[in-house]
């Protein structure tokens, strides 16, 4: 859990972690999912010092989870793929669509 997180975020972290464990995720993966979700919610609520564009402008974690439960896992969003491509200095990323970004980053074809 990140420093500065209050009791509400601690409970949220533990709940998300337990849900992931119940779904069969490893402890390490469950902790990662919980930390990422809580950090995103903290950023959206203005509780963190810094926040990425995808944390504040992308759909909320709850909305994303709701869509996944109805549509199945769609993988990372275009914005998330683009940010990763930017971090890895992928050439031509601004002209790529979601599938092209996924392939350029070494992801599986959907």
Short mmCIF file of the C-alpha atoms (twelve columns), coordinates in Angstrom:
data_MODEL
# 
_entry.id   MODEL 
# 
loop_
_atom_site.group_PDB 
_atom_site.id 
_atom_site.type_symbol 
_atom_site.label_atom_id 
_atom_site.label_alt_id 
_atom_site.label_comp_id 
_atom_site.label_asym_id 
_atom_site.label_seq_id 
_atom_site.Cartn_x 
_atom_site.Cartn_y 
_atom_site.Cartn_z 
_atom_site.pdbx_PDB_model_num 
ATOM 1   C CA . UNK A 1   0.000   0.000   0.000   1 
ATOM 2   C CA . UNK A 2   1.380   3.429   -0.858  1 
ATOM 3   C CA . UNK A 3   2.324   5.845   1.884   1 
ATOM 4   C CA . UNK A 4   -0.348  8.403   2.629   1 
ATOM 5   C CA . UNK A 5   -3.244  6.103   1.843   1 
ATOM 6   C CA . UNK A 6   -6.010  6.260   4.422   1 
ATOM 7   C CA . UNK A 7   -8.001  3.499   6.069   1 
ATOM 8   C CA . UNK A 8   -10.586 3.542   3.262   1 
ATOM 9   C CA . UNK A 9   -7.918  2.820   0.647   1 
ATOM 10  C CA . UNK A 10  -6.386  0.129   2.886   1 
ATOM 11  C CA . UNK A 11  -9.764  -1.629  3.050   1 
ATOM 12  C CA . UNK A 12  -10.246 -1.193  -0.688  1 
ATOM 13  C CA . UNK A 13  -6.785  -2.677  -1.353  1 
ATOM 14  C CA . UNK A 14  -7.465  -5.716  0.851   1 
ATOM 15  C CA . UNK A 15  -10.898 -6.276  -0.721  1 
ATOM 16  C CA . UNK A 16  -9.537  -6.133  -4.280  1 
ATOM 17  C CA . UNK A 17  -6.589  -8.342  -3.370  1 
ATOM 18  C CA . UNK A 18  -8.889  -10.945 -1.789  1 
ATOM 19  C CA . UNK A 19  -11.204 -10.888 -4.816  1 
ATOM 20  C CA . UNK A 20  -8.266  -11.525 -7.126  1 
ATOM 21  C CA . UNK A 21  -7.048  -14.374 -4.923  1 
ATOM 22  C CA . UNK A 22  -10.558 -15.867 -4.950  1 
ATOM 23  C CA . UNK A 23  -10.452 -15.780 -8.775  1 
ATOM 24  C CA . UNK A 24  -7.245  -17.832 -8.688  1 
ATOM 25  C CA . UNK A 25  -4.631  -15.108 -9.234  1 
ATOM 26  C CA . UNK A 26  -1.217  -15.560 -7.605  1 
ATOM 27  C CA . UNK A 27  -0.515  -13.511 -4.487  1 
ATOM 28  C CA . UNK A 28  1.948   -11.335 -6.400  1 
ATOM 29  C CA . UNK A 29  -0.523  -10.668 -9.216  1 
ATOM 30  C CA . UNK A 30  -3.378  -10.029 -6.753  1 
ATOM 31  C CA . UNK A 31  -1.248  -7.443  -4.939  1 
ATOM 32  C CA . UNK A 32  -0.339  -5.790  -8.247  1 
ATOM 33  C CA . UNK A 33  -3.981  -5.597  -9.353  1 
ATOM 34  C CA . UNK A 34  -5.029  -4.165  -5.987  1 
ATOM 35  C CA . UNK A 35  -2.216  -1.600  -5.892  1 
ATOM 36  C CA . UNK A 36  -2.838  -0.418  -9.446  1 
ATOM 37  C CA . UNK A 37  -6.569  -0.096  -8.854  1 
ATOM 38  C CA . UNK A 38  -6.194  1.775   -5.576  1 
ATOM 39  C CA . UNK A 39  -3.517  4.057   -7.027  1 
ATOM 40  C CA . UNK A 40  -5.776  4.902   -9.962  1 
ATOM 41  C CA . UNK A 41  -8.686  5.684   -7.654  1 
ATOM 42  C CA . UNK A 42  -6.423  7.848   -5.471  1 
ATOM 43  C CA . UNK A 43  -5.268  9.766   -8.563  1 
ATOM 44  C CA . UNK A 44  -8.836  10.254  -9.788  1 
ATOM 45  C CA . UNK A 45  -9.868  11.549  -6.361  1 
ATOM 46  C CA . UNK A 46  -6.913  13.953  -6.174  1 
ATOM 47  C CA . UNK A 47  -5.345  12.078  -3.254  1 
ATOM 48  C CA . UNK A 48  -1.935  11.565  -4.871  1 
ATOM 49  C CA . UNK A 49  0.818   14.063  -5.649  1 
ATOM 50  C CA . UNK A 50  1.243   12.897  -9.244  1 
ATOM 51  C CA . UNK A 51  -1.093  11.193  -11.684 1 
ATOM 52  C CA . UNK A 52  -0.749  9.959   -15.248 1 
ATOM 53  C CA . UNK A 53  -3.138  11.057  -17.967 1 
ATOM 54  C CA . UNK A 54  -4.609  7.569   -18.210 1 
ATOM 55  C CA . UNK A 55  -5.302  7.526   -14.467 1 
ATOM 56  C CA . UNK A 56  -7.278  10.746  -14.510 1 
ATOM 57  C CA . UNK A 57  -8.871  10.790  -17.973 1 
ATOM 58  C CA . UNK A 58  -9.415  7.092   -18.675 1 
ATOM 59  C CA . UNK A 59  -12.583 5.363   -17.467 1 
ATOM 60  C CA . UNK A 60  -12.788 4.554   -13.770 1 
ATOM 61  C CA . UNK A 61  -11.699 1.169   -12.492 1 
ATOM 62  C CA . UNK A 62  -15.290 0.285   -11.611 1 
ATOM 63  C CA . UNK A 63  -16.566 1.177   -15.068 1 
ATOM 64  C CA . UNK A 64  -13.775 -0.791  -16.729 1 
ATOM 65  C CA . UNK A 65  -14.488 -3.815  -14.540 1 
ATOM 66  C CA . UNK A 66  -18.190 -3.578  -15.308 1 
ATOM 67  C CA . UNK A 67  -17.523 -3.536  -19.030 1 
ATOM 68  C CA . UNK A 68  -15.207 -6.509  -18.731 1 
ATOM 69  C CA . UNK A 69  -17.807 -8.506  -16.838 1 
ATOM 70  C CA . UNK A 70  -20.287 -7.949  -19.674 1 
ATOM 71  C CA . UNK A 71  -17.966 -8.069  -22.682 1 
ATOM 72  C CA . UNK A 72  -15.036 -10.179 -21.496 1 
ATOM 73  C CA . UNK A 73  -11.477 -8.941  -21.136 1 
ATOM 74  C CA . UNK A 74  -10.561 -6.566  -23.943 1 
ATOM 75  C CA . UNK A 75  -7.023  -5.985  -22.716 1 
ATOM 76  C CA . UNK A 76  -5.388  -2.588  -22.275 1 
ATOM 77  C CA . UNK A 77  -7.059  0.502   -23.704 1 
ATOM 78  C CA . UNK A 78  -5.624  2.397   -26.675 1 
ATOM 79  C CA . UNK A 79  -4.382  5.140   -24.334 1 
ATOM 80  C CA . UNK A 80  -2.636  2.611   -22.107 1 
ATOM 81  C CA . UNK A 81  -0.957  0.972   -25.106 1 
ATOM 82  C CA . UNK A 82  0.042   4.375   -26.478 1 
ATOM 83  C CA . UNK A 83  1.593   5.429   -23.155 1 
ATOM 84  C CA . UNK A 84  3.602   2.204   -23.003 1 
ATOM 85  C CA . UNK A 85  4.731   2.705   -26.616 1 
ATOM 86  C CA . UNK A 86  5.794   6.237   -25.724 1 
ATOM 87  C CA . UNK A 87  7.821   4.960   -22.766 1 
ATOM 88  C CA . UNK A 88  9.502   2.374   -25.016 1 
ATOM 89  C CA . UNK A 89  10.111  4.962   -27.786 1 
ATOM 90  C CA . UNK A 90  8.213   2.981   -30.428 1 
ATOM 91  C CA . UNK A 91  8.624   4.791   -33.755 1 
ATOM 92  C CA . UNK A 92  5.441   5.705   -35.645 1 
ATOM 93  C CA . UNK A 93  3.188   5.147   -32.617 1 
ATOM 94  C CA . UNK A 94  1.066   8.226   -33.287 1 
ATOM 95  C CA . UNK A 95  -0.084  6.745   -36.611 1 
ATOM 96  C CA . UNK A 96  -0.931  3.317   -35.146 1 
ATOM 97  C CA . UNK A 97  -4.318  1.956   -34.163 1 
ATOM 98  C CA . UNK A 98  -4.903  -0.226  -31.092 1 
ATOM 99  C CA . UNK A 99  -4.044  -3.516  -32.800 1 
ATOM 100 C CA . UNK A 100 -0.879  -2.075  -34.369 1 
ATOM 101 C CA . UNK A 101 0.240   -0.741  -30.995 1 
ATOM 102 C CA . UNK A 102 -0.436  -4.128  -29.413 1 
ATOM 103 C CA . UNK A 103 1.692   -5.871  -32.072 1 
ATOM 104 C CA . UNK A 104 4.481   -3.276  -31.828 1 
ATOM 105 C CA . UNK A 105 4.649   -3.869  -28.082 1 
ATOM 106 C CA . UNK A 106 4.806   -7.631  -28.575 1 
ATOM 107 C CA . UNK A 107 1.240   -8.383  -27.503 1 
ATOM 108 C CA . UNK A 108 -0.937  -11.216 -28.697 1 
ATOM 109 C CA . UNK A 109 -3.244  -10.791 -31.652 1 
ATOM 110 C CA . UNK A 110 -6.900  -10.576 -30.655 1 
# 
